[in-house]
């Protein structure tokens, strides 16, 4: 397999040359599982672990390899290698785990498009779609909405749901499909491009693994059923994996994520809720919170029916999460700065002993 089929490009090759990495093999991480990795290269796949320097200097999980990463690899035998360096990431999809103040989790890297997958028969939730959109916009990844299990409802209901999505989320492709009948599959296949990387985001049980299996033409991922008592999906996919489709597209499945905390500075929210940010330019106060202030153009638009109430309430919820994340991030960076000084002093002291 050529590296270009995995998404390799000129900018990555330029980085390889300018950083004197010609002595290492180039590979892409296709599986990550408990700090063990499978890396695919032109010469095959290798089980790999990271070199000690990466582990020692890492200040968070973001400094470790993730599925989608390009890496410099030393190969020691027919199936084992060591990762020495991670190439710069063009895009990073990440989330803040709910209930863990400082735990930022990388979902996948170097992604071009994200399939936002939701089933229409159970906990369909436009608020969650807006949450995923915010993550995509922050990550500079193009979103595509996929509505699954459309064989369980009639065409009129499919049209109603699609119209509701389009009313709240503008200018994003929405595709209705059935994994059972493969209705709508031609539309998905037509947008998958050779050498481009696609990531699937969605809750457990919405049909991500079945979609991947159908697109790949083989049983790549295990699939599960929905619990009849709870109507909740099972976490069948236990790890992230990058799959090369026969069409040349590259697809990453992920474990289901019912709770997805945003790790965002502002840009993602601003694009997801662009109408609210546009209205905010007309608020009486520059620091308006859009909640209780007199002269708030946003709340006035809600009261007059010009802005959807659900959109507004979801924005307020995500804005509070963003502010909490920014406070947590500031504290984390202070700790990282202190840790960096300790590492620097340690290296200086070691240099003295070596001299």
C-alpha positions in Angstrom: 0.0 0.0 0.0 1.3 3.5 -0.9 1.5 6.1 1.8 -0.7 8.4 -0.4 -3.5 5.9 0.0 -3.3 6.4 3.7 -3.5 10.2 3.3 0.2 11.1 3.1 0.9 14.4 1.4 3.6 16.9 0.5 3.5 18.9 3.8 4.1 15.7 5.8 7.0 14.8 3.5 8.5 18.3 3.9 8.3 17.9 7.7 10.1 14.5 7.4 12.9 16.1 5.5 13.4 19.3 7.5 13.4 17.3 10.8 15.9 14.7 9.6 13.5 11.8 9.9 14.7 10.0 6.7 16.2 7.2 8.9 12.7 6.2 10.2 9.8 4.6 8.5 6.7 6.7 8.0 3.5 5.1 9.3 0.0 6.0 10.4 -1.6 4.8 13.7 -4.6 2.6 12.8 -5.4 1.1 16.2 -4.8 2.4 19.7 -5.4 0.2 22.7 -4.0 0.9 26.2 -0.8 2.6 25.0 -0.1 -0.1 22.4 -0.5 0.8 18.8 -0.8 -0.8 15.4 1.0 1.3 12.8 0.5 0.8 9.1 3.4 1.6 6.7 4.1 0.9 3.0 5.8 -2.4 4.2 3.0 -3.7 6.4 1.5 -3.3 9.9 3.6 -3.3 13.1 2.7 -3.5 16.7 4.4 -0.5 18.4 5.0 1.3 21.6 6.4 4.8 22.2 10.0 5.6 22.9 10.8 6.6 26.5 11.4 10.2 25.7 7.8 10.7 24.5 6.5 9.1 27.7 8.8 11.2 29.9 8.1 14.5 28.4 4.4 14.1 27.9 2.3 16.4 30.2 -1.1 15.1 29.1 -2.8 12.4 27.0 -2.7 14.8 24.1 1.0 14.2 23.8 0.6 10.5 23.2 -0.1 9.0 19.7 -3.7 8.7 18.7 -5.6 6.9 15.8 -5.0 8.9 12.7 -1.5 10.2 13.7 1.5 10.0 11.4 4.6 8.8 13.2 8.3 8.2 12.7 8.9 4.5 13.4 11.9 2.2 14.0 11.2 -1.4 13.0 13.1 -4.0 15.0 11.7 -7.2 13.6 8.9 -8.4 11.3 6.0 -7.2 13.5 7.3 -4.8 16.1 8.4 -1.2 16.1 9.0 1.9 18.3 7.4 5.3 17.7 10.0 8.1 18.0 8.0 11.1 16.9 4.5 12.3 16.1 4.1 14.4 13.0 2.2 17.7 13.3 -1.6 17.1 13.4 -3.6 18.9 10.7 -6.8 18.5 12.7 -7.7 17.0 16.1 -11.1 15.9 17.3 -11.2 15.9 21.0 -13.6 16.1 23.9 -13.6 16.8 27.6 -14.9 13.8 29.5 -17.9 14.7 31.6 -17.1 14.6 35.3 -13.3 14.7 34.8 -12.2 18.3 35.1 -8.9 18.0 33.4 -9.3 14.9 31.3 -9.1 15.8 27.6 -9.5 12.8 25.3 -8.4 12.8 21.7 -10.9 11.0 19.5 -9.0 11.0 16.3 -6.5 13.1 14.4 -5.9 14.3 10.8 -9.6 14.0 9.9 -11.1 15.6 6.9 -14.8 14.9 7.5 -16.9 13.7 10.4 -20.1 11.6 10.1 -22.4 12.7 12.9 -24.6 9.6 13.3 -27.9 9.6 15.0 -30.8 7.0 14.9 -34.2 8.3 14.2 -36.1 5.7 16.2 -34.9 6.3 19.8 -33.0 9.2 21.5 -32.8 11.5 18.4 -31.5 14.8 19.8 -30.8 17.9 17.8 -29.0 19.4 20.9 -26.5 16.6 20.7 -26.0 17.2 17.0 -25.2 20.9 17.8 -22.7 19.6 20.4 -21.0 17.4 17.8 -21.0 20.3 15.3 -19.2 22.5 17.9 -16.5 19.9 18.3 -16.1 19.6 14.5 -15.9 23.4 14.0 -13.3 23.7 16.7 -11.3 20.8 15.1 -11.6 22.3 11.6 -13.4 19.2 10.4 -16.2 19.2 7.9 -19.4 17.7 9.4 -22.0 15.5 7.6 -25.2 14.4 9.4 -26.2 10.8 9.0 -29.7 9.7 10.1 -29.8 5.9 10.6 -32.6 3.3 11.0 -34.9 5.0 8.6 -36.4 1.7 7.7 -38.2 1.8 11.1 -40.2 4.9 10.2 -42.2 6.1 7.1 -41.1 8.5 4.5 -43.3 11.3 5.9 -41.6 11.0 9.3 -38.1 11.0 7.6 -39.0 14.2 5.8 -40.3 15.8 9.0 -37.1 15.0 11.0 -34.9 16.1 8.1 -36.8 19.4 7.9 -36.4 20.0 11.6 -32.7 19.4 11.4 -32.3 21.8 8.5 -34.4 24.4 10.3 -31.9 24.5 13.2 -28.7 23.5 11.4 -28.1 25.2 8.1 -25.8 24.4 5.3 -24.8 21.0 6.5 -25.5 17.9 4.4 -28.1 15.6 6.0 -28.4 12.0 4.7 -31.1 9.5 5.7 -30.1 5.8 5.5 -31.0 2.3 6.5 -28.3 -0.1 7.5 -30.7 -3.0 7.0 -31.9 -2.2 3.4 -28.9 0.1 2.6 -31.3 2.8 1.5 -29.3 6.0 1.0 -25.9 4.2 0.8 -25.3 5.5 -2.7 -25.4 9.1 -1.4 -22.8 8.3 1.3 -20.5 6.3 -1.1 -20.6 9.2 -3.6 -19.0 11.7 -1.1 -16.3 9.4 0.1 -13.1 10.4 -1.6 -9.9 8.5 -2.1 -7.2 9.5 0.4 -9.6 11.5 2.6 -10.2 10.5 6.2 -13.7 10.2 7.7 -14.5 9.8 11.4 -17.8 8.6 12.8 -19.3 10.3 16.0 -22.4 9.2 17.7 -23.9 7.4 20.7 -23.8 3.7 21.2 -26.3 1.7 19.3 -27.0 4.2 16.5 -25.4 1.9 13.8 -21.9 3.2 13.4 -20.2 -0.2 13.3 -22.9 -1.7 11.0 -22.4 1.3 8.7 -18.6 0.7 8.6 -19.1 -3.0 8.0 -21.5 -2.3 5.1 -19.2 0.3 3.5 -16.1 -1.9 3.8 -17.9 -5.0 2.6 -16.7 -7.1 5.5 -17.3 -7.7 9.2 -14.7 -5.3 10.5 -16.4 -4.3 13.7 -18.7 -6.2 16.1 -22.3 -5.0 16.2 -24.9 -5.1 18.9 -28.6 -4.7 19.5 -30.5 -2.1 21.4 -31.7 -3.1 24.9 -35.5 -3.5 24.8 -35.8 -2.4 28.4 -33.7 0.7 28.3 -33.7 1.5 24.6 -29.9 2.2 25.0 -27.2 0.9 22.8 -24.3 -1.3 24.0 -20.7 -0.1 23.8 -19.8 -2.8 21.3 -16.8 -0.9 19.8 -14.1 -0.9 22.6 -11.3 0.9 20.7 -10.7 3.2 17.8 -9.7 1.8 14.5 -8.8 3.2 11.1 -10.1 1.2 8.1 -9.1 1.6 4.4 -12.2 1.2 2.2 -12.0 -0.5 -1.2 -13.1 2.9 -2.7 -9.9 4.4 -1.3 -11.6 6.4 1.5 -10.3 6.1 5.1 -12.9 5.6 7.9 -12.4 5.7 11.7 -15.0 4.1 14.0 -15.2 5.1 17.6 -16.7 3.8 20.8 -20.1 5.3 21.4 -20.1 8.5 23.3 -23.3 9.4 25.2 -21.7 12.2 27.1 -19.5 14.5 25.1 -18.0 17.6 26.8 -16.8 20.3 24.5 -13.1 21.3 24.6 -13.5 24.7 22.9 -12.2 28.2 23.2 -14.9 30.0 21.3 -14.6 29.4 17.6 -16.6 26.2 17.5 -19.6 27.7 19.4 -19.4 30.9 17.3 -19.9 28.9 14.1 -22.5 26.5 15.4 -24.6 29.3 16.8 -23.7 32.0 14.2 -27.2 33.5 14.4 -26.9 34.1 18.1 -23.4 35.7 17.7 -24.8 37.9 14.9 -27.7 39.1 17.2 -25.3 39.7 20.0 -23.7 42.5 18.1 -26.9 44.5 18.8 -27.0 43.9 22.5 -27.0 47.0 24.8 -24.0 45.7 26.8 -20.7 44.5 25.3 -20.4 41.8 28.1 -24.0 40.7 27.8 -24.5 37.1 29.0 -27.8 36.8 27.0 -29.7 35.7 30.0 -31.3 38.5 32.1 -30.0 41.8 30.8 -32.3 44.5 29.6 -31.6 45.4 26.0 -30.3 41.9 25.0 -31.0 41.4 21.3 -30.7 37.6 21.7 -33.4 37.1 24.4 -35.6 39.6 22.6 -35.3 37.5 19.4 -36.4 34.4 21.4 -39.4 36.2 22.9 -40.5 37.4 19.5 -40.1 34.0 17.9 -37.3 35.0 15.6 -34.8 32.6 17.3 -35.6 29.0 18.2 -36.0 28.5 21.9 -34.3 25.1 21.8 -31.3 26.6 20.0 -31.0 29.3 22.6 -31.3 27.0 25.6 -28.6 24.6 24.1 -26.3 27.6 23.4 -26.6 28.8 27.0 -25.8 25.2 28.3 -22.7 24.9 26.0 -21.5 28.4 26.8 -21.5 27.5 30.5 -19.5 24.4 29.7 -17.0 26.4 27.6 -16.4 28.9 30.4 -15.9 26.0 32.9 -13.5 24.4 30.4 -11.5 27.6 30.0 -11.1 28.0 33.8 -10.0 24.4 34.1 -7.6 24.8 31.2 -6.0 27.9 32.7 -5.4 26.0 35.9 -4.0 23.0 33.9 -1.6 25.3 32.0 -0.2 26.7 35.2 0.6 23.2 36.4 2.1 22.3 33.0 4.3 25.4 33.2 5.6 24.4 36.7 6.2 20.8 35.4 8.1 22.2 32.4 10.4 24.1 34.7 11.1 21.0 36.7 11.9 19.0 33.4 14.2 21.9 32.2 16.1 21.9 35.5 16.4 18.2 35.5 18.0 18.2 32.0 20.4 21.0 33.1 21.4 19.0 36.1 21.9 15.8 34.1 24.0 17.8 31.7 26.3 18.9 34.5 26.8 15.3 35.6 27.6 14.2 32.1 30.2 17.0 31.7 
